[in-house]
């Protein structure tokens, strides 16, 4: 398989993971129900979007007219649809791109915007703000200037239910989506690119890109392309072709989208000749450069949001068979396939861990997750003998190596077992408590640990803990178990902005408060570092009962 083909395969696998875990079906259903009932704040809560403002305060500060206009906007905001379309980290992740401020609407100097999380490996909460875009003052002062402002005012179809049907046109469709009939049936190979409309053009251009014929693809989309290698150090790969071939640029839509944006905030591209610069570094980006800017207009190039220049991931997944129409967000499904009847109520998602074959003693054995443990086709006596051998420094192999790795020992698990274990933590990270409980009910291991040696207790602050914490404690999970950094679940909850309710529940369950990690940081250090004024009761206990547990690197007044 060629390099571009392998990259495309990994890209599809990443997006399939995102579509499977990042926006759970229950979240979509709850957010939709509350939005249709007129409860925009409830819809945001269901979609894990924090809202730190209220309309009466907006009216007092900005006037009743602005508050009314904002309320009308919020009634049509679909926070679950916005979450569906957010920029993502890929390369094995499924998390939202961090430290971005996506501007949805403007009210003079004040904007309605969504802030993405600050940590790629942290909880996937969003924050809906009504204020000027400015660095977050409550976060790490050393990172305040890293928030990236991105204009989403021109892509309302990604979050506004009044415009969601426009997705069909914006992804290159007409009365049908590229590569499909209007009812969702795939076009036959002989039908692709045959029509003279926008959908046919999108098909022709995409197929040329798939084949690596970049000159023909750009020409078909109306661009003259200069593929001259940049004048950079020979240390770098100067040939842009491999990277351009891998980039999923929606070439057939690029020119219409640039002209559309020229009619909104940036008018130079619509009024004057322009060029498009495509940067293929670690963070690929597409910029529009006006060749002759308007009088008084800035010459700075405009960086297009990824949502404008990227092919719709859902279409790439659909045309390769990685997902089906019923796997889409309902608003995306109805936009792409207007002639496809609405689905009947879908059955609940099920999780049946499939057996995995392992080479053992010259034979292939099947191992499988069952009743919260990894079952191997060997007797208890054999397992005890191999464990004793390993404890004495001997080598074990086959099923026994896999069993040891499953329980936290050094060694690699088969990829499919890693994927099954990773699903627990991916669902946890995206706040899918019902999904985690469903996996546990189906036999997933509640004692599983991720690549950083974290248990589900360590990531409980990502979830609604009320039902899950008693379940994990009943399964025998240790409140004092440490991850690879020597941090306990209570460490994580205090230091990673866990709720006061969870922190008190952990303490009430018996979690020790005098713990320190491998850097000698205690709970008091995290309370001071993150200026947690909501944990006064815990701070008082720490200062009274264990004043020497951490605190060496902090002063009460300054933090450091």
C-alpha positions as CSV (number, residue, x, y, z in Angstrom):
1,X,0.0,0.0,0.0
2,X,1.4,3.4,-0.9
3,X,2.1,6.1,1.6
4,X,-0.9,8.3,0.6
5,X,-3.2,5.3,0.7
6,X,-2.0,4.3,4.2
7,X,-2.5,7.9,5.3
8,X,-6.0,8.0,3.9
9,X,-6.8,4.7,5.6
10,X,-5.6,6.0,9.0
11,X,-7.5,9.3,8.4
12,X,-10.7,7.3,7.8
13,X,-10.1,5.2,10.9
14,X,-9.7,8.4,13.0
15,X,-12.9,9.9,11.7
16,X,-14.8,6.6,12.2
17,X,-13.7,6.7,15.8
18,X,-14.8,10.3,16.2
19,X,-18.2,9.5,14.7
20,X,-18.6,6.5,17.0
21,X,-17.6,8.1,20.3
22,X,-17.5,11.9,20.2
23,X,-21.2,12.7,20.1
24,X,-23.2,9.8,21.7
25,X,-26.7,9.2,20.4
26,X,-28.3,9.9,23.8
27,X,-26.6,13.3,23.8
28,X,-28.1,14.1,20.4
29,X,-31.5,12.9,21.5
30,X,-31.5,14.8,24.8
31,X,-30.2,18.1,23.3
32,X,-32.8,17.9,20.5
33,X,-35.6,17.2,22.9
34,X,-34.7,20.2,25.0
35,X,-34.1,22.5,22.0
36,X,-37.5,21.6,20.5
37,X,-39.1,22.4,23.9
38,X,-37.5,25.9,23.8
39,X,-35.0,25.2,26.5
40,X,-31.8,26.3,24.8
41,X,-29.9,26.2,28.1
42,X,-31.0,22.6,28.7
43,X,-29.9,21.7,25.2
44,X,-26.4,23.1,25.9
45,X,-26.2,21.2,29.2
46,X,-27.1,18.0,27.5
47,X,-24.4,18.6,24.9
48,X,-21.8,19.4,27.6
49,X,-21.6,23.1,26.8
50,X,-21.2,25.4,29.7
51,X,-23.0,28.8,29.6
52,X,-21.5,31.3,32.0
53,X,-23.8,34.2,31.1
54,X,-27.6,34.7,31.3
55,X,-29.9,36.8,29.3
56,X,-31.0,39.3,32.0
57,X,-27.3,40.2,32.6
58,X,-26.9,40.6,28.8
59,X,-29.9,42.9,28.7
60,X,-28.6,45.0,31.6
61,X,-25.2,45.4,30.1
62,X,-25.9,45.5,26.3
63,X,-29.6,46.5,26.1
64,X,-32.9,44.7,25.6
65,X,-32.6,44.6,21.8
66,X,-29.3,42.8,21.9
67,X,-30.6,40.3,24.5
68,X,-33.6,39.6,22.3
69,X,-31.5,39.1,19.2
70,X,-29.2,36.8,21.2
71,X,-32.1,34.8,22.6
72,X,-33.4,34.2,19.1
73,X,-30.0,33.0,18.0
74,X,-29.7,30.7,21.0
75,X,-33.2,29.1,20.3
76,X,-31.9,27.9,16.9
77,X,-28.4,26.8,18.1
78,X,-28.0,23.0,18.0
79,X,-25.1,22.4,20.3
80,X,-25.0,18.7,19.5
81,X,-24.7,19.5,15.8
82,X,-21.9,22.1,16.5
83,X,-20.1,19.4,18.6
84,X,-20.4,17.0,15.6
85,X,-18.7,19.4,13.2
86,X,-15.9,20.7,15.5
87,X,-12.3,20.5,14.4
88,X,-10.6,17.4,15.8
89,X,-7.2,16.1,16.7
90,X,-6.7,12.8,14.8
91,X,-3.7,10.5,14.6
92,X,-5.4,8.0,16.9
93,X,-7.3,10.6,18.9
94,X,-10.9,11.6,18.8
95,X,-10.6,14.8,20.8
96,X,-11.6,18.4,20.0
97,X,-8.8,20.8,18.8
98,X,-7.8,22.8,21.8
99,X,-7.7,26.5,22.6
100,X,-10.0,27.8,19.8
101,X,-12.6,30.4,19.9
102,X,-15.2,29.8,17.2
103,X,-17.1,33.0,16.5
104,X,-20.7,32.2,15.7
105,X,-22.3,35.7,15.6
106,X,-21.2,39.2,16.1
107,X,-22.8,42.0,18.1
108,X,-20.5,45.0,17.6
109,X,-17.4,44.3,19.7
110,X,-19.1,41.5,21.5
111,X,-19.4,38.0,20.0
112,X,-21.2,34.8,20.6
113,X,-18.4,32.3,20.5
114,X,-17.6,28.8,21.6
115,X,-14.3,28.0,23.4
116,X,-12.9,24.5,22.9
117,X,-11.1,22.7,25.7
118,X,-7.6,23.7,26.9
119,X,-6.2,20.2,27.0
120,X,-6.3,17.5,24.3
121,X,-6.3,14.7,26.9
122,X,-8.8,16.3,29.2
123,X,-12.6,16.5,29.4
124,X,-14.3,17.6,26.2
125,X,-16.5,20.3,27.7
126,X,-17.2,23.4,25.6
127,X,-17.9,26.9,26.8
128,X,-20.4,29.2,25.1
129,X,-19.4,32.8,25.7
130,X,-21.0,36.2,25.0
131,X,-18.1,38.7,25.4
132,X,-15.2,40.0,23.4
133,X,-12.8,37.3,22.4
134,X,-9.9,37.5,24.8
135,X,-7.5,35.1,26.5
136,X,-9.0,33.2,29.3
137,X,-8.0,34.8,32.6
138,X,-8.8,31.8,34.8
139,X,-6.5,29.4,32.9
140,X,-2.7,29.0,32.9
141,X,-1.2,32.5,32.6
142,X,1.6,31.1,30.5
143,X,-0.8,29.9,27.8
144,X,-3.3,32.8,27.8
145,X,-2.1,34.2,24.4
146,X,-2.5,30.9,22.6
147,X,-6.3,31.0,22.0
148,X,-6.9,31.0,18.3
149,X,-9.8,33.0,17.0
150,X,-11.7,31.3,14.1
151,X,-14.6,32.8,12.1
152,X,-17.6,30.5,11.9
153,X,-20.1,33.2,11.1
154,X,-20.1,32.0,7.5
155,X,-20.7,28.3,8.3
156,X,-24.0,28.5,10.0
157,X,-25.1,25.2,8.5
158,X,-22.7,23.6,11.0
159,X,-24.7,24.8,14.1
160,X,-27.9,26.7,13.2
161,X,-30.9,24.5,12.6
162,X,-32.4,27.1,10.3
163,X,-29.5,26.6,7.9
164,X,-28.5,22.9,8.4
165,X,-30.1,21.9,5.1
166,X,-27.4,24.0,3.3
167,X,-24.9,21.3,4.1
168,X,-25.8,19.6,0.9
169,X,-24.8,22.5,-1.3
170,X,-21.7,23.3,0.9
171,X,-20.3,19.9,0.5
172,X,-20.6,20.0,-3.3
173,X,-24.1,18.6,-3.7
174,X,-27.1,19.7,-5.8
175,X,-30.3,17.7,-5.4
176,X,-28.1,14.9,-4.3
177,X,-24.8,14.5,-2.4
178,X,-21.6,13.6,-4.4
179,X,-21.3,9.9,-5.0
180,X,-24.9,9.2,-3.9
181,X,-28.5,9.3,-5.1
182,X,-30.8,11.5,-3.1
183,X,-32.1,8.5,-1.2
184,X,-28.7,7.5,0.0
185,X,-27.9,4.7,-2.5
186,X,-24.3,4.8,-3.8
187,X,-23.9,5.7,-7.5
188,X,-22.4,3.0,-9.7
189,X,-18.8,3.5,-10.8
190,X,-20.0,4.2,-14.3
191,X,-22.3,7.0,-13.1
192,X,-19.6,8.9,-11.2
193,X,-18.6,12.3,-12.6
194,X,-21.0,12.0,-15.5
195,X,-23.3,14.8,-14.7
196,X,-22.5,18.4,-15.5
197,X,-23.7,19.8,-12.2
198,X,-21.8,20.6,-9.0
199,X,-22.1,17.1,-7.6
200,X,-20.6,15.6,-10.8
201,X,-17.7,18.1,-10.6
202,X,-17.1,17.2,-7.0
203,X,-16.9,13.5,-8.0
204,X,-14.5,14.1,-10.9
205,X,-12.2,16.3,-8.8
206,X,-12.2,13.9,-5.8
207,X,-11.4,10.9,-8.0
208,X,-8.5,12.8,-9.6
209,X,-7.2,13.6,-6.1
210,X,-7.6,9.9,-5.1
211,X,-5.4,9.0,-8.1
212,X,-2.8,11.7,-7.3
213,X,-3.4,13.6,-10.5
214,X,-3.1,17.0,-8.8
215,X,-2.7,19.2,-11.9
216,X,-5.9,17.8,-13.4
217,X,-7.7,18.1,-10.1
218,X,-6.8,21.7,-9.6
219,X,-7.6,22.5,-13.3
220,X,-11.0,20.9,-13.1
221,X,-11.8,23.0,-10.0
222,X,-10.8,26.2,-11.9
223,X,-7.3,26.8,-10.4
224,X,-3.9,27.2,-12.0
225,X,-1.5,25.3,-9.7
226,X,2.2,25.9,-9.0
227,X,3.8,22.8,-7.6
228,X,7.3,24.2,-7.5
229,X,9.1,22.8,-4.4
230,X,9.6,25.6,-1.8
231,X,13.1,26.9,-1.2
232,X,13.7,25.3,2.2
233,X,16.5,23.3,3.8
234,X,17.1,19.9,2.3
235,X,16.4,18.5,5.7
236,X,12.7,18.9,4.9
237,X,10.8,17.0,2.2
238,X,10.4,19.8,-0.3
239,X,8.1,18.0,-2.7
240,X,4.5,19.2,-1.9
241,X,2.9,16.4,-4.0
242,X,2.7,13.6,-1.4
243,X,1.2,15.9,1.2
244,X,-1.2,17.6,-1.2
245,X,-2.4,14.2,-2.3
246,X,-3.1,13.3,1.3
247,X,-4.9,16.6,2.2
248,X,-8.7,16.2,1.8
249,X,-9.2,19.6,0.2
250,X,-12.6,20.2,-1.2
251,X,-11.2,21.7,-4.4
252,X,-14.5,21.9,-6.2
253,X,-16.0,24.0,-3.4
254,X,-12.9,26.1,-2.6
255,X,-13.6,28.8,-5.2
256,X,-17.4,29.2,-4.3
257,X,-16.5,29.2,-0.6
258,X,-13.9,31.9,-1.0
259,X,-16.3,34.1,-2.9
260,X,-19.0,33.4,-0.4
261,X,-16.7,34.6,2.4
262,X,-15.8,37.6,0.3
263,X,-19.4,38.8,0.8
264,X,-19.2,38.6,4.6
265,X,-16.2,39.7,6.7
266,X,-13.5,39.6,4.1
267,X,-14.4,41.3,0.8
268,X,-11.0,41.6,-0.9
269,X,-11.2,38.1,-2.4
270,X,-14.6,38.8,-4.0
271,X,-13.6,42.1,-5.4
272,X,-10.0,41.5,-6.6
273,X,-7.9,38.7,-8.1
274,X,-6.5,36.4,-5.4
275,X,-4.3,33.4,-5.0
276,X,-4.6,30.5,-2.6
277,X,-1.6,29.3,-0.6
278,X,-1.7,25.8,0.8
279,X,0.7,25.1,3.7
280,X,1.6,21.5,4.1
281,X,3.5,21.6,7.4
282,X,2.5,19.8,10.7
283,X,-0.6,22.0,10.8
284,X,-1.9,22.2,7.3
285,X,-3.7,25.4,6.4
286,X,-5.2,27.2,3.4
287,X,-4.8,30.9,3.0
288,X,-6.4,33.4,0.6
289,X,-4.1,36.2,-0.5
290,X,-5.5,39.2,-2.4
291,X,-3.2,40.2,-5.3
292,X,-4.4,43.8,-5.3
293,X,-6.1,44.6,-2.0
294,X,-8.9,47.2,-1.8
295,X,-8.0,50.7,-0.7
296,X,-7.7,50.7,3.1
297,X,-8.1,47.0,3.4
298,X,-5.5,44.9,5.2
299,X,-3.1,43.0,3.1
300,X,-2.8,40.1,5.6
301,X,-3.8,36.8,4.1
302,X,-6.9,35.2,5.5
303,X,-6.6,31.7,6.9
304,X,-9.7,29.7,6.0
305,X,-11.3,27.6,8.7
306,X,-10.8,23.9,8.1
307,X,-14.6,23.6,8.0
308,X,-14.5,25.7,4.7
309,X,-11.6,24.0,2.8
310,X,-11.9,20.4,4.0
311,X,-14.0,17.7,2.4
312,X,-16.9,16.7,4.6
313,X,-15.5,13.7,6.6
314,X,-19.0,12.1,6.7
315,X,-19.0,11.9,2.9
316,X,-15.6,10.2,2.8
317,X,-16.8,7.7,5.4
318,X,-20.0,7.0,3.6
319,X,-18.5,6.5,0.2
320,X,-15.9,4.0,1.6
321,X,-18.6,2.1,3.5
322,X,-17.0,2.9,6.9
323,X,-20.4,4.2,8.1
324,X,-24.0,4.2,6.9
325,X,-26.6,7.0,6.7
326,X,-28.1,5.9,10.0
327,X,-24.8,6.5,11.7
328,X,-25.0,10.2,10.9
329,X,-26.3,13.0,13.1
330,X,-30.0,13.2,12.1
331,X,-29.7,16.8,10.8
332,X,-26.7,15.8,8.7
333,X,-28.5,12.7,7.4
334,X,-31.6,14.7,6.3
335,X,-29.5,17.3,4.6
336,X,-27.3,14.9,2.6
337,X,-30.1,12.5,1.7
338,X,-33.3,14.5,1.3
339,X,-35.2,11.6,-0.3
340,X,-34.2,9.0,2.3
341,X,-37.2,8.3,4.6
342,X,-36.6,8.9,8.3
343,X,-35.4,5.9,10.1
344,X,-37.5,4.0,12.5
345,X,-36.4,4.0,16.1
346,X,-33.0,2.5,16.2
347,X,-32.3,-0.4,18.7
348,X,-29.9,0.4,21.5
349,X,-26.3,0.1,20.8
350,X,-24.8,-3.2,21.8
351,X,-21.2,-4.1,22.7
352,X,-20.1,-7.7,22.2
353,X,-16.3,-8.0,22.6
354,X,-15.1,-10.3,19.9
355,X,-12.6,-13.0,20.6
356,X,-9.0,-12.3,19.6
357,X,-6.6,-14.9,18.3
358,X,-3.2,-15.3,20.0
359,X,-0.3,-17.5,18.9
360,X,0.4,-19.8,21.9
361,X,2.7,-22.8,22.0
362,X,2.6,-23.2,18.2
363,X,-1.1,-23.0,18.0
364,X,-3.7,-20.2,17.7
365,X,-5.8,-19.7,20.8
366,X,-8.8,-17.4,21.2
367,X,-8.9,-15.0,24.2
368,X,-11.9,-12.8,25.0
369,X,-13.1,-10.3,27.5
370,X,-15.9,-11.8,29.6
371,X,-17.5,-10.9,32.9
372,X,-15.0,-8.1,33.5
373,X,-11.8,-10.2,32.9
374,X,-9.7,-11.6,30.1
375,X,-10.5,-15.3,29.6
376,X,-7.8,-17.6,28.2
377,X,-8.2,-21.3,27.3
378,X,-5.9,-22.5,30.1
379,X,-6.6,-23.9,33.5
380,X,-6.1,-22.0,36.7
381,X,-3.2,-24.3,37.6
382,X,-1.5,-23.4,34.3
383,X,-2.0,-19.7,34.9
384,X,-0.7,-19.9,38.4
385,X,2.4,-21.8,37.2
386,X,3.2,-19.2,34.6
387,X,2.6,-16.3,37.0
388,X,5.1,-17.9,39.4
389,X,7.6,-18.4,36.6
390,X,7.3,-14.7,35.7
391,X,7.7,-13.6,39.3
392,X,11.0,-15.6,39.4
393,X,12.3,-13.8,36.3
394,X,11.4,-16.4,33.8
395,X,9.8,-15.7,30.4
396,X,6.2,-16.4,29.6
397,X,4.6,-16.3,26.2
398,X,1.4,-16.6,24.2
399,X,-1.9,-16.3,26.1
400,X,-0.1,-15.8,29.4
401,X,1.8,-12.7,28.0
402,X,-1.4,-11.3,26.8
403,X,-3.1,-12.0,30.1
404,X,-0.3,-10.3,32.0
405,X,-0.4,-7.2,29.7
406,X,-4.1,-7.0,30.2
407,X,-3.6,-6.7,33.9
408,X,-1.0,-4.0,33.7
409,X,2.3,-5.8,33.2
410,X,4.8,-4.7,30.6
411,X,4.1,-5.9,27.1
412,X,1.9,-5.2,24.1
413,X,-1.7,-6.3,23.7
414,X,-3.1,-7.4,20.4
415,X,-4.5,-4.4,18.6
416,X,-8.1,-5.5,18.9
417,X,-7.8,-5.9,22.6
418,X,-6.3,-2.5,22.9
419,X,-9.2,-1.1,20.9
420,X,-11.7,-2.8,23.2
421,X,-10.0,-1.4,26.3
422,X,-9.6,2.0,24.7
423,X,-13.3,2.3,24.0
424,X,-14.0,2.6,27.7
425,X,-11.6,5.5,28.1
426,X,-12.7,7.2,24.9
427,X,-16.4,7.1,26.0
428,X,-15.3,8.4,29.4
429,X,-13.4,11.3,27.9
430,X,-16.4,12.3,25.8
431,X,-18.7,12.3,28.9
432,X,-20.6,9.2,27.8
433,X,-21.5,7.8,31.2
434,X,-24.4,5.7,29.8
435,X,-22.0,4.2,27.2
436,X,-19.4,3.3,29.9
437,X,-22.1,1.7,32.0
438,X,-23.4,-0.2,29.0
439,X,-19.9,-1.6,28.4
440,X,-19.5,-2.6,32.0
441,X,-22.9,-4.4,31.8
442,X,-21.7,-6.2,28.7
443,X,-18.6,-7.6,30.5
444,X,-15.9,-4.9,30.0
445,X,-13.2,-4.9,32.7
446,X,-13.9,-2.2,35.3
447,X,-10.3,-2.5,36.5
448,X,-8.9,-1.7,33.0
449,X,-6.0,0.8,32.8
450,X,-5.1,3.0,29.9
451,X,-1.6,3.7,28.5
452,X,-0.9,6.1,31.3
453,X,-1.9,3.5,33.9
454,X,-5.1,5.4,34.7
455,X,-8.2,3.5,35.9
456,X,-11.8,4.6,35.4
457,X,-11.6,6.2,38.8
458,X,-8.8,8.5,37.6
459,X,-11.0,9.8,34.8
460,X,-14.3,9.9,36.8
461,X,-14.2,13.7,36.7
462,X,-14.9,13.5,33.0
463,X,-18.3,11.9,33.7
464,X,-21.4,12.1,35.8
465,X,-20.2,10.1,38.7
466,X,-23.3,9.4,40.7
467,X,-24.0,6.0,39.3
468,X,-20.5,5.0,38.2
469,X,-18.6,5.7,41.4
470,X,-20.5,3.1,43.5
471,X,-20.3,0.6,40.6
472,X,-16.5,0.9,40.5
473,X,-16.0,0.8,44.2
474,X,-18.2,-2.3,44.4
475,X,-16.0,-3.9,41.7
476,X,-13.0,-3.5,44.1
477,X,-11.1,-0.6,42.5
478,X,-8.6,0.9,44.9
479,X,-9.0,4.6,45.7
480,X,-5.3,4.9,46.3
481,X,-4.1,3.3,43.0
482,X,-1.6,5.5,41.3
483,X,-1.1,6.3,37.6
484,X,2.2,6.6,35.8
485,X,2.8,10.0,37.5
486,X,2.0,8.7,41.0
487,X,-1.3,10.4,41.1
488,X,-4.4,9.0,42.7
489,X,-8.0,9.5,41.5
490,X,-8.4,12.2,44.1
491,X,-5.3,13.9,42.7
492,X,-6.8,13.9,39.3
493,X,-10.2,15.2,40.4
494,X,-8.7,18.1,42.3
495,X,-6.0,19.0,39.7
496,X,-8.2,18.5,36.6
497,X,-11.1,20.7,37.6
498,X,-13.3,17.9,38.9
499,X,-16.6,18.9,40.5
500,X,-16.7,19.6,44.2
501,X,-19.4,16.9,44.5
502,X,-17.1,14.2,43.0
503,X,-14.2,15.3,45.2
504,X,-16.4,15.1,48.4
505,X,-17.8,11.7,47.3
506,X,-14.2,10.4,46.9
507,X,-13.2,11.7,50.3
508,X,-16.4,10.3,51.9
509,X,-15.6,6.9,50.3
510,X,-12.3,6.9,52.1
511,X,-9.8,8.5,49.7
512,X,-6.7,9.7,51.6
513,X,-6.1,13.4,51.4
514,X,-2.4,13.3,52.4
515,X,-1.3,11.8,49.1
516,X,1.6,13.3,47.0
517,X,2.7,12.4,43.5
518,X,6.1,11.5,42.2
519,X,6.9,15.3,42.0
520,X,5.9,15.7,45.6
521,X,2.8,17.6,44.7
522,X,-0.1,17.2,47.1
523,X,-3.7,18.3,46.9
524,X,-2.9,21.7,48.4
525,X,-0.6,22.4,45.5
526,X,-3.4,21.8,42.9
527,X,-5.9,23.8,44.9
528,X,-3.5,26.8,45.0
529,X,-2.3,26.3,41.5
530,X,-5.7,26.4,39.9
531,X,-7.1,28.9,42.5
532,X,-9.9,26.5,43.4
533,X,-12.1,28.6,45.7
534,X,-14.8,25.9,45.6
535,X,-12.7,23.6,47.8
536,X,-12.4,25.6,51.0
537,X,-13.5,22.7,53.2
538,X,-10.8,20.5,51.7
539,X,-8.1,23.2,52.1
540,X,-9.0,23.6,55.7
541,X,-8.7,19.9,56.3
542,X,-5.4,19.7,54.5
543,X,-3.9,22.6,56.5
544,X,-5.2,21.1,59.8
545,X,-4.5,17.4,59.3
546,X,-1.6,17.0,56.9
547,X,0.3,20.4,56.5
548,X,3.4,18.6,55.2
549,X,1.7,16.8,52.3
550,X,2.9,18.9,49.5
551,X,3.0,22.7,49.4
552,X,6.8,23.0,49.1
553,X,6.6,24.7,45.7
554,X,3.8,27.1,46.4
555,X,3.1,30.1,48.5
556,X,-0.4,30.9,49.7
557,X,-0.3,34.4,48.2
558,X,1.5,33.9,44.8
559,X,0.9,30.4,43.7
560,X,4.5,29.7,43.0
